[in-house]
Amino acid sequence: MPKTYRERFKEILEEPRKTLRFYALGALLFFIGLGIIQGADKLFQPSLEQESYALLGLFIGGLGFLLAMLAQVLLIIQRFRNMGNHHRNH
């Protein structure tokens, strides 16, 4: 039976390593998007094609930013949930 969104969210909240993977993926997408924007600026003359590549880079970079920020918020929530627990689970 497929997992619901709530079950997946709870699973991610309970395992910081999964959240860190989301953070790393978001950062990677952000820098790929930034690279596409820089490449479009340096490689193409001002045109609709350059703007299209810049828009693609903006979309990928924005998606990466949002994913990284979501992961950061989840890490903060995990810290609050684990506050007061003196033993750690590794």
Secondary structure, 3 states (H helix, E strand, C coil): CCCCHHHHHHHHHHCHHHHHHHHHHHHHHHHHHHHHHHHHHHHCCCCHHHHHHHHHHHHHHHHHHHHHHHHHHHHHHHHHHHCCCCCCCC
